[in-house]
Each structure stands twice: as C-alpha cells, then as structure tokens.
Amino acid sequence: MEQQPKYYIVDSSLLPEVFLKVAQVNRNLQSGICRTIGEATQQVGLSRSAYYKYKDGICLLYTSPSPRDKRQS
C-alpha cells in the first residue's frame, strides 16, 4: 500500500537555503521570468545538479505575505 504524502507549514527561515532556491527557480520558470532551467538556476545562484537533485522532493507553496500576518517583512 502506498503511503500518502504528509505536508507541513513551516517558516521559511527553518528551511535549508537549497530548498528556497529550488522554489525560486520554479517560480521564475512558471512566471516566465526565465525561459530555461539553466538561466533560472544561474539567476538564483544554484547549480543545475542541485536543482535536479531536489526538484522532485520539494513541494513548497509560496504563501507570503499572508493577509493575516500583520508583521512587516
């Protein structure tokens, strides 16, 4: 029987930098800021090999700033 994935909400300051960079690469690709993975990884300072290593294991939902969060970043 296949185990269902578990999801957690955590503050970005608790995540390793590589996870945040992979998420930024994905955002840059999806938004059209970058056209290729090579261009997107170079822009955020991440190697392509690190991107490919972590891209399938990371499912980050960018939710900041939240309208409920009254703090200023």
C-alpha positions as CSV (number, residue, x, y, z in Angstrom):
1,M,0.0,0.0,0.0
2,E,1.4,3.4,-1.0
3,Q,1.8,5.9,1.8
4,Q,0.1,9.3,1.4
5,P,2.4,12.3,1.4
6,K,2.4,14.5,4.6
7,Y,2.6,18.3,4.3
8,Y,3.7,20.8,6.9
9,I,3.6,24.5,7.2
10,V,6.9,25.9,8.4
11,D,8.6,29.3,8.4
12,S,11.0,29.7,5.5
13,S,13.8,30.6,8.0
14,L,13.8,27.0,9.1
15,L,14.4,25.6,5.7
16,P,17.8,24.8,4.1
17,E,18.8,27.5,1.6
18,V,18.8,25.0,-1.2
19,F,15.0,24.4,-0.8
20,L,14.3,28.1,-1.0
21,K,16.5,28.4,-4.2
22,V,14.7,25.4,-5.8
23,A,11.4,27.1,-5.1
24,Q,12.6,30.4,-6.5
25,V,13.8,28.6,-9.7
26,N,10.4,27.0,-10.1
27,R,8.6,30.4,-9.6
28,N,10.9,32.1,-12.1
29,L,10.2,29.3,-14.7
30,Q,6.4,29.4,-14.1
31,S,6.2,33.1,-14.2
32,G,8.2,33.4,-17.4
33,I,11.0,35.5,-15.8
34,C,13.4,32.7,-17.0
35,R,12.9,30.5,-20.0
36,T,15.3,27.7,-19.2
37,I,16.4,25.8,-16.1
38,G,20.0,26.8,-16.7
39,E,19.1,30.5,-16.8
40,A,16.9,30.2,-13.7
41,T,19.4,28.3,-11.6
42,Q,22.2,30.8,-12.6
43,Q,20.0,33.7,-11.6
44,V,19.4,32.4,-8.0
45,G,22.9,31.0,-7.6
46,L,22.1,27.3,-7.6
47,S,23.8,24.6,-9.6
48,R,21.7,22.7,-12.1
49,S,22.7,19.4,-10.4
50,A,21.4,20.6,-7.0
51,Y,18.2,21.7,-8.7
52,Y,17.7,18.3,-10.3
53,K,18.6,16.6,-7.1
54,Y,15.9,18.4,-5.1
55,K,13.2,19.4,-7.6
56,D,11.1,16.3,-7.3
57,G,11.2,16.1,-3.5
58,I,10.3,19.7,-2.8
59,C,6.7,20.9,-2.9
60,L,6.8,24.4,-1.5
61,L,3.8,26.6,-1.6
62,Y,4.8,30.3,-1.5
63,T,2.2,32.0,0.7
64,S,3.9,35.1,2.0
65,P,2.9,37.7,2.7
66,S,-0.3,36.5,4.2
67,P,-3.1,39.0,4.6
68,R,-3.5,37.6,8.2
69,D,0.2,38.4,9.0
70,K,0.3,41.9,10.4
71,R,4.1,42.0,10.7
72,Q,6.1,43.8,8.1
73,S,8.9,41.9,6.4
